[in-house]
Amino acid sequence: GPTRESIAVEKSGVFRAGRPAICADPEPPVTIAQEAKRLGSRLLQSGRDYRVRRDPGDTWTLSRRSGELTGLPLPALAGDVQLHNAGACLMALESLARSLPVDAAQIHRGLRQVQLIGRFQRWRRHPGAPEVLLDVAHNPHAAQRLSLTLTQHPVPGRTLAVFAM
C-alpha cells in the first residue's frame, strides 16, 4: 500500500482470533491495535510488551515480562531493523513454546545462521566476479532502510542500483 496505515491493514490480515499478534514496530498505525482487539488477539508490541537492546560487542538482549534473554548473537541478516525483527521472532517462539519448544542453543544457532533470499543478499556468479547485493525493498520505507543499511555496510568500488516494478 501507499501509506503505513494501508500497509497495516494488509499486515493485520494475518492475525487470527484468540491468537497472539506480534508487532515489531514500536509506533504502529492504530489499525494494528484495532484489528487485534476486534479479533480478541493479544497484541505483543515492541516498546510496550518487549524491548530489544543492542549490548556492547556482538550481542543483544530481549527484555519481556517473563524476564530477559541476554547474550543473544546478532542476527546474520544485515541492518539495524533485523534486531527488531529478531525480537518479534523470539516473541513468536515464546508464544508457541507449548506446541513448538525451542531451546537456547537452537535460538542462538538460528540467529547466527538465518538467511532470507532477497534481503541484503550477497551474490557472486563465480569466485572473482563482482559482488551483487540483492534486496526486495518494495516501498519507500524499505528503500530508506536499504539506504541506511548500505551506509552501515559499505561495499568497495562503484555502486549501481537497478530498480524494477
BELDAKA-V493406 format. One record per residue. N is the residue number from 1. RES is the residue in one small letter. SS is DSSP state (H for helix, E for strand, L for the rest). PHI is phi in whole degrees, -180 to 180 (999 if undefined). PSI is psi in degrees with one decimal (none if undefined). Layout:
n: {N & N}
res: {RES & RES}
ss: {SS & SS}
phi: {PHI & PHI}
psi: {PSI & PSI}
This chain:
n: {1 & 2 & 3 & 4 & 5 & 6 & 7 & 8 & 9 & 10 & 11 & 12 & 13 & 14 & 15 & 16 & 17 & 18 & 19 & 20 & 21 & 22 & 23 & 24 & 25 & 26 & 27 & 28 & 29 & 30 & 31 & 32 & 33 & 34 & 35 & 36 & 37 & 38 & 39 & 40 & 41 & 42 & 43 & 44 & 45 & 46 & 47 & 48 & 49 & 50 & 51 & 52 & 53 & 54 & 55 & 56 & 57 & 58 & 59 & 60 & 61 & 62 & 63 & 64 & 65 & 66 & 67 & 68 & 69 & 70 & 71 & 72 & 73 & 74 & 75 & 76 & 77 & 78 & 79 & 80 & 81 & 82 & 83 & 84 & 85 & 86 & 87 & 88 & 89 & 90 & 91 & 92 & 93 & 94 & 95 & 96 & 97 & 98 & 99 & 100 & 101 & 102 & 103 & 104 & 105 & 106 & 107 & 108 & 109 & 110 & 111 & 112 & 113 & 114 & 115 & 116 & 117 & 118 & 119 & 120 & 121 & 122 & 123 & 124 & 125 & 126 & 127 & 128 & 129 & 130 & 131 & 132 & 133 & 134 & 135 & 136 & 137 & 138 & 139 & 140 & 141 & 142 & 143 & 144 & 145 & 146 & 147 & 148 & 149 & 150 & 151 & 152 & 153 & 154 & 155 & 156 & 157 & 158 & 159 & 160 & 161 & 162 & 163 & 164 & 165}
res: {g & p & t & r & e & s & i & a & v & e & k & s & g & v & f & r & a & g & r & p & a & i & c & a & d & p & e & p & p & v & t & i & a & q & e & a & k & r & l & g & s & r & l & l & q & s & g & r & d & y & r & v & r & r & d & p & g & d & t & w & t & l & s & r & r & s & g & e & l & t & g & l & p & l & p & a & l & a & g & d & v & q & l & h & n & a & g & a & c & l & m & a & l & e & s & l & a & r & s & l & p & v & d & a & a & q & i & h & r & g & l & r & q & v & q & l & i & g & r & f & q & r & w & r & r & h & p & g & a & p & e & v & l & l & d & v & a & h & n & p & h & a & a & q & r & l & s & l & t & l & t & q & h & p & v & p & g & r & t & l & a & v & f & a & m}
ss: {L & L & L & H & H & H & H & H & H & H & H & H & H & H & L & L & L & L & L & L & E & E & E & L & L & L & L & L & L & H & H & H & H & H & H & H & H & H & H & L & L & L & E & E & E & E & L & L & L & E & E & E & E & E & L & L & L & L & E & E & E & E & E & E & L & L & E & E & E & E & E & E & E & L & L & L & L & L & L & L & H & H & H & H & H & H & H & H & H & H & H & H & H & H & H & L & L & L & L & L & L & L & L & H & H & H & H & H & H & H & H & H & H & L & L & L & L & L & L & L & E & E & E & L & L & L & L & L & L & L & L & E & E & E & L & L & L & L & L & H & H & H & H & H & H & H & H & H & H & H & H & H & L & L & L & L & L & L & L & L & L & L & L & L & L}
phi: {999 & -81 & -129 & -61 & -64 & -69 & -66 & -61 & -60 & -64 & -65 & -70 & -65 & -88 & -64 & -126 & -56 & 74 & -109 & -62 & -123 & -116 & -127 & -80 & -85 & -71 & -133 & -76 & -58 & -60 & -57 & -60 & -66 & -62 & -69 & -61 & -64 & -59 & -87 & 75 & -92 & -81 & -83 & -107 & -116 & -58 & 87 & -117 & -99 & -157 & -140 & -112 & -140 & -75 & -97 & -58 & 84 & -110 & -132 & -148 & -127 & -107 & -105 & -147 & -58 & -83 & 128 & -110 & -106 & -113 & 68 & -73 & -71 & -61 & -61 & -68 & -76 & -78 & 110 & -60 & -62 & -67 & -66 & -69 & -64 & -64 & -60 & -64 & -62 & -67 & -67 & -65 & -62 & -63 & -67 & -101 & -55 & -65 & -96 & -140 & -69 & -132 & -91 & -60 & -63 & -66 & -63 & -60 & -62 & -62 & -64 & -74 & -109 & -58 & -135 & -139 & -57 & 87 & -115 & 47 & -82 & -93 & -143 & -132 & -63 & -159 & -56 & 93 & -74 & -60 & -77 & -117 & -104 & -113 & -149 & -95 & -51 & -113 & -154 & -58 & -63 & -66 & -65 & -65 & -62 & -63 & -59 & -64 & -64 & -63 & -66 & -77 & -128 & -64 & -113 & -72 & 82 & -79 & -112 & -117 & -116 & -120 & -123 & -139 & -152}
psi: {165.2 & -15.5 & 161.0 & -37.2 & -44.3 & -33.9 & -40.3 & -39.6 & -45.8 & -48.1 & -36.1 & -8.2 & -15.4 & -9.8 & 145.7 & 144.2 & 131.2 & 3.6 & 152.0 & 146.4 & 126.9 & 131.9 & 118.6 & -11.0 & 119.4 & -15.8 & 66.1 & 158.9 & 151.6 & -25.2 & -34.2 & -52.5 & -38.2 & -44.6 & -40.4 & -43.5 & -44.0 & -38.1 & -9.6 & 28.8 & 139.7 & 112.9 & 122.6 & 110.5 & 134.2 & 139.1 & -17.6 & -53.7 & -18.9 & 159.4 & 147.3 & 143.6 & 124.0 & 127.8 & 166.2 & 144.4 & -147.1 & 41.6 & 168.5 & 167.5 & 138.3 & 117.4 & 129.5 & 174.4 & -33.1 & 1.4 & -170.6 & 142.7 & 115.2 & 163.9 & 24.4 & 137.6 & 146.8 & 144.4 & 146.5 & -18.4 & 138.4 & 147.9 & 139.6 & -32.5 & -25.2 & -25.8 & -40.5 & -38.4 & -39.8 & -38.9 & -44.4 & -39.0 & -44.5 & -32.6 & -36.3 & -43.1 & -40.3 & -39.3 & -26.1 & 8.0 & -35.5 & -42.3 & -17.4 & 74.8 & 133.7 & 127.5 & 172.7 & -39.9 & -40.0 & -39.0 & -47.6 & -45.2 & -43.6 & -42.5 & -40.5 & -27.1 & -0.3 & 137.9 & 142.8 & 108.9 & 130.2 & 3.8 & 99.1 & 44.9 & 126.1 & 132.7 & 141.8 & 137.6 & -41.4 & 162.5 & 134.5 & -17.3 & 157.8 & 143.7 & 140.1 & 133.3 & 127.1 & 132.7 & 137.6 & 32.3 & 109.1 & 7.1 & 170.0 & -40.1 & -44.5 & -37.1 & -37.9 & -42.7 & -41.4 & -43.4 & -44.3 & -42.9 & -39.5 & -37.6 & -38.9 & -23.2 & 70.6 & 150.7 & 146.2 & 151.5 & -162.8 & 140.1 & 126.1 & 143.2 & 138.0 & 127.0 & 133.5 & 146.8 & none}
